[in-house]
Amino acid sequence: MIQRQKEKSRPEEKEIPQGYLEQLWDIYDDNIEKIYPNYIRIPTDIRVSYHMIRSLFIHKAKGLRRIEKKPITPSMNEYIKNLPITGYTLIIPFKLSNSKYQVLAAKRSMTTKVYAQQFSYFGKKKETTDKTYREGIKREALEEINLEVNDYKLQLYMIHKYLSKNCSGTDPVLRTDELEEAKFLVQVPMYLYLMSINDQTGWRYNEPNNMEQPKWMTERECLHEIWTPSLQYYNSTSLIHIYQIMSKNGPN
């Protein structure tokens, strides 16, 4: 509200005391979760609204149970099997703090080409020099946050697969009647990584052009942010379920 007051510079808002605006914000912040417990924060200064709308659609449709997995016919399956495979990897660093698990995540920067100002984990497309996805995620973790990944702590959590109209995976096929528009099968291996004390103090913010300062987030904080589509679709597993698994069993 204070930022808006400065930017808009409207006469009727100019003289409102900053302390009063802070009191209003405190009241809002204290009550929003009681009124609407599943709220999410949506940036208003986004560059490409289409990418935000796509993630918001997935968020809402999941809540209304309107995203359904339709059966794949034999002919559809044959078509999919012949598609070229591309993919990228994601690593989800986590730690146990004050008896609660937290994940390290970052908001994509304003200048990012796709899904700007949306939260994600770390990783990118598998490169030709990467023999395996594990090698790729180790390289990306080192490049993005200066994290040297130890193999024994890297756990494959799930492999998310979807069809895309482009090689980068940013134009997904959303309906089975659009199947013929699919040009690639995209694979997204997601890895969990337990951060040691040394990891927690040693990681570094390496890519300010691509992401904002990464931060540790609780389950509650994760649920109130907008995530990139793959993570938004799988928020019940990639966010909540991680906490449930770790809380019950602890890391392997």
Summary of the structure (lengths in Angstrom):
residues: 252
radius of gyration: 20.3
end to end distance: 45.0
largest distance: 67.6
contacts: 687
relative contact order: 0.17
helix: 42%
strand: 22%
